[in-house]
Amino acid sequence: MGYRSSWYLAIEGDTAKKIKQKIILGETLESVSSLLAFAENELEEEIIYFEAHDIKMYESYPDVAAFYAWLNTLDAEEYKYYELGEEEGDISHRGFAYELLRITTDVERY
């Protein structure tokens, strides 16, 4: 149990190049962040995208605290991060590269 979130991260610039090189060489991303190591990723020419779902993003967890600390080391102009919680409207974000990721709202019929 517990509150779970999904998160999405897009990175461009020098950081993206370094991470992409690790992936291409088959190196683990554990050295960057254990949360990145388990996230789905998609490589594009200049951008790398990550996403993970059903994650407990409590800052009291060492892996989560380390991930947030790593995000804080990035150039805010080179990344965009969104975290969506279980409750409606629970959206947090970091970074200023708004052209990389956008939040949209859909309505589903059941």
PAKE-627186 format. One record per residue: residue number from 1; residue in one letter; y, x, z of N, C-alpha, C in turn. Coordinates in pm, whole numbers, padded with zeros to 5 digits. Each point is the difference from the previous one (the first is absolute). Layout:
N
{NUM "a" {Y X Z} {Y X Z} {Y X Z}}
...
//
This chain:
110
{1 "m" {-00117 00084 00000} {00117 -00084 00000} {00124 00088 00000}}
{2 "g" {00111 -00061 00012} {00126 00072 -00001} {00080 -00032 -00123}}
{3 "y" {00125 00030 00005} {00093 -00027 -00109} {-00020 00103 -00110}}
{4 "r" {-00017 -00046 -00121} {-00026 00090 -00112} {00109 -00012 -00105}}
{5 "s" {00016 00107 -00074} {00104 00007 -00101} {-00056 00056 -00130}}
{6 "s" {00075 -00021 -00105} {-00022 00068 -00127} {00122 00087 -00024}}
{7 "w" {-00020 00116 -00062} {00115 00082 -00032} {-00010 00053 -00141}}
{8 "y" {00117 00026 -00056} {00014 00045 -00138} {00101 00115 -00001}}
{9 "l" {-00032 00106 -00071} {00085 00118 -00005} {00006 00052 -00143}}
{10 "a" {00119 00023 -00049} {00021 00063 -00131} {00086 00124 00022}}
{11 "i" {-00044 00111 -00060} {00071 00128 00017} {00022 00062 -00137}}
{12 "e" {00118 00057 -00018} {00028 00075 -00122} {00057 00136 00041}}
{13 "g" {00032 00084 -00094} {00063 00128 00029} {-00100 00106 00044}}
{14 "d" {00051 00100 00073} {-00081 00114 00040} {-00118 -00038 00089}}
{15 "t" {00020 -00092 00092} {-00109 -00041 00088} {-00113 -00062 -00080}}
{16 "a" {00034 -00084 -00097} {-00103 -00062 -00085} {-00077 00107 -00076}}
{17 "k" {00069 00100 -00052} {-00066 00108 -00074} {-00099 00074 00088}}
{18 "k" {00039 00029 00124} {-00088 00073 00092} {-00124 -00083 00035}}
{19 "i" {00018 -00128 00026} {-00113 -00086 00035} {-00092 -00019 -00120}}
{20 "k" {00057 -00021 -00117} {-00080 -00015 -00122} {-00084 00124 -00025}}
{21 "q" {00057 00117 00022} {-00075 00125 -00018} {-00121 00005 00092}}
{22 "k" {00017 -00042 00125} {-00112 -00003 00094} {-00110 -00095 -00050}}
{23 "i" {00040 -00117 -00050} {-00097 -00097 -00049} {-00073 00055 -00122}}
{24 "i" {00074 00057 -00093} {-00060 00055 -00123} {-00098 00112 00034}}
{25 "l" {00032 00082 00098} {-00089 00109 00040} {-00114 -00046 00089}}
{26 "g" {00000 -00129 00034} {-00107 -00053 00084} {00016 00033 00147}}
{27 "e" {00118 00043 00039} {00025 00031 00140} {00019 -00130 00079}}
{28 "t" {-00032 00007 00125} {00019 -00117 00086} {00147 -00017 00032}}
{29 "l" {00041 -00124 00020} {00137 -00027 00040} {00014 -00006 00152}}
{30 "e" {-00107 00032 00070} {00005 00002 00147} {00111 00091 00049}}
{31 "s" {00024 00112 -00072} {00104 00093 00044} {00140 -00061 -00014}}
{32 "v" {00015 -00097 -00089} {00128 -00069 -00015} {00007 -00113 00103}}
{33 "s" {-00100 -00086 -00001} {-00006 -00112 00093} {-00138 -00063 -00009}}
{34 "s" {-00061 -00027 00114} {-00132 -00063 -00003} {00008 -00140 -00059}}
{35 "l" {00114 -00068 00014} {00014 -00133 -00060} {00005 00008 -00153}}
{36 "l" {00062 00104 -00055} {-00001 00017 -00145} {-00140 00029 -00051}}
{37 "a" {-00078 00072 00079} {-00135 00038 -00043} {-00088 -00121 -00025}}
{38 "f" {00024 -00109 00072} {-00084 -00119 -00013} {00063 -00111 -00083}}
{39 "a" {00123 00022 -00045} {00069 -00102 -00080} {-00042 00011 -00146}}
{40 "e" {00007 -00113 -00068} {-00019 00001 -00145} {00122 00069 -00060}}
{41 "n" {-00023 00076 -00108} {00116 00063 -00064} {-00009 -00016 -00151}}
{42 "e" {00115 00005 -00061} {00011 -00010 -00145} {00102 00104 -00045}}
{43 "l" {-00041 00085 -00091} {00087 00105 -00050} {00065 -00043 -00130}}
{44 "e" {00129 00016 -00008} {00071 -00015 -00126} {00066 00134 -00028}}
{45 "e" {00064 00011 -00113} {00054 00130 -00040} {00093 00060 00104}}
{46 "e" {00096 -00077 00048} {00100 00053 00094} {-00009 -00062 00140}}
{47 "i" {-00088 -00098 00017} {-00004 -00077 00124} {-00144 -00010 00049}}
{48 "i" {-00016 -00003 00132} {-00131 -00028 00059} {00016 -00122 00091}}
{49 "y" {-00095 -00091 -00011} {00001 -00123 00079} {-00118 00000 00097}}
{50 "f" {00024 -00047 00121} {-00106 -00017 00099} {00008 -00142 00054}}
{51 "e" {-00114 -00054 00038} {00000 -00127 00073} {-00124 -00007 00087}}
{52 "a" {00017 -00067 00113} {-00110 -00020 00094} {00016 -00138 00063}}
{53 "h" {-00112 -00062 00031} {00001 -00135 00053} {-00084 -00009 00126}}
{54 "d" {00034 -00099 00083} {-00076 -00028 00120} {-00001 00119 00097}}
{55 "i" {00118 00057 00019} {00017 00119 00084} {00079 -00036 00126}}
{56 "k" {-00043 00049 00113} {00077 -00015 00124} {00104 00112 00003}}
{57 "m" {00124 -00034 -00020} {00108 00098 -00011} {00077 00011 00132}}
{58 "y" {-00071 00022 00107} {00063 00016 00131} {00049 00144 00014}}
{59 "e" {00127 00018 00034} {00054 00135 00015} {-00066 00077 00114}}
{60 "s" {-00068 -00070 00089} {-00070 00068 00109} {-00127 00069 -00050}}
{61 "y" {-00045 -00032 -00121} {-00117 00069 -00059} {00048 00133 -00059}}
{62 "p" {-00064 00109 00034} {00045 00132 -00047} {00010 00010 -00153}}
{63 "d" {-00096 -00056 -00074} {00004 00009 -00146} {00121 -00074 -00056}}
{64 "v" {00033 -00113 00059} {00115 -00079 -00046} {00130 00072 00036}}
{65 "a" {00009 00052 00120} {00119 00075 00041} {00021 00120 -00091}}
{66 "a" {-00108 00071 -00033} {00010 00115 -00090} {00044 -00042 -00140}}
{67 "f" {-00050 -00114 -00048} {00037 -00051 -00131} {00150 -00032 -00003}}
{68 "y" {00048 -00071 00101} {00143 -00032 00005} {00084 00128 00010}}
{69 "a" {-00046 00096 00078} {00073 00127 00012} {00003 00071 -00135}}
{70 "w" {-00110 -00004 -00075} {-00004 00061 -00133} {00098 -00072 -00093}}
{71 "l" {00003 -00133 00003} {00095 -00074 -00084} {00143 00044 00030}}
{72 "n" {00029 00026 00127} {00135 00041 00039} {00039 00137 -00055}}
{73 "t" {-00099 00080 -00041} {00030 00132 -00057} {00033 -00009 -00149}}
{74 "l" {-00032 -00113 -00063} {00022 -00015 -00144} {00146 -00025 -00032}}
{75 "d" {00039 00038 -00119} {00134 -00032 -00050} {00003 -00150 -00026}}
{76 "a" {00084 -00072 00071} {00003 -00146 -00007} {00032 -00052 -00140}}
{77 "e" {00061 00082 -00083} {00030 -00040 -00137} {-00122 00010 -00091}}
{78 "e" {-00109 00061 00047} {-00118 00022 -00083} {-00119 -00089 00036}}
{79 "y" {00018 -00093 00093} {-00114 -00086 00033} {00046 -00139 00044}}
{80 "k" {-00093 -00093 -00009} {00020 -00135 00054} {-00129 -00041 00069}}
{81 "y" {00013 -00053 00120} {-00115 -00040 00082} {00025 -00140 00050}}
{82 "y" {-00099 -00087 -00016} {00004 -00135 00056} {-00124 -00020 00086}}
{83 "e" {00020 -00066 00113} {-00109 -00038 00087} {00010 -00150 00025}}
{84 "l" {-00107 -00072 -00029} {-00002 -00145 00014} {-00099 -00038 00109}}
{85 "g" {00049 -00068 00102} {-00085 -00044 00109} {-00065 -00134 -00030}}
{86 "e" {-00080 -00046 00093} {-00073 -00127 -00017} {00092 -00121 00002}}
{87 "e" {00107 00007 00076} {00089 -00115 00016} {00099 -00007 -00114}}
{88 "e" {00034 -00121 -00039} {00097 -00021 -00107} {00132 00067 00034}}
{89 "g" {00053 00074 -00093} {00128 00067 00019} {-00007 00134 00071}}
{90 "d" {-00118 00043 00042} {-00014 00129 00067} {-00010 00110 -00105}}
{91 "i" {00116 00048 -00043} {00008 00103 -00103} {00093 00109 00050}}
{92 "s" {-00049 00123 -00001} {00087 00113 00031} {-00002 00094 -00119}}
{93 "h" {00103 00083 -00008} {00006 00092 -00113} {00071 00128 00039}}
{94 "r" {-00027 00104 -00077} {00063 00131 00015} {00023 00057 -00139}}
{95 "g" {00091 00092 -00010} {00029 00065 -00127} {00094 -00083 -00085}}
{96 "f" {00065 00068 -00096} {00103 -00064 -00079} {-00032 -00008 -00148}}
{97 "a" {-00119 00036 -00042} {-00036 -00004 -00143} {-00046 -00142 -00036}}
{98 "y" {00094 -00093 00002} {-00031 -00142 -00021} {-00057 -00028 -00139}}
{99 "e" {00025 00088 -00096} {-00052 -00023 -00134} {-00151 00023 -00010}}
{100 "l" {-00060 00058 00104} {-00144 00030 -00002} {-00086 -00117 00044}}
{101 "l" {00045 -00079 00097} {-00075 -00114 00053} {00096 -00113 00031}}
{102 "r" {-00048 -00123 -00019} {00080 -00118 00034} {-00088 -00101 00071}}
{103 "i" {00059 -00076 00088} {-00068 -00111 00066} {00036 -00127 -00076}}
{104 "t" {-00103 -00079 -00032} {00024 -00130 -00062} {-00072 -00105 00083}}
{105 "t" {00037 -00125 -00020} {-00062 -00109 00073} {-00069 -00094 -00098}}
{106 "d" {-00123 -00036 00028} {-00076 -00094 -00082} {-00040 -00119 00086}}
{107 "v" {-00022 -00112 -00065} {-00051 -00118 00068} {-00137 -00030 -00059}}
{108 "e" {-00099 -00019 00088} {-00136 -00033 -00043} {-00034 -00141 00041}}
{109 "r" {-00072 -00068 -00086} {-00050 -00133 00034} {-00144 00014 00046}}
{110 "y" {-00035 -00075 00101} {-00137 00004 00053} {-00074 -00127 -00033}}
//
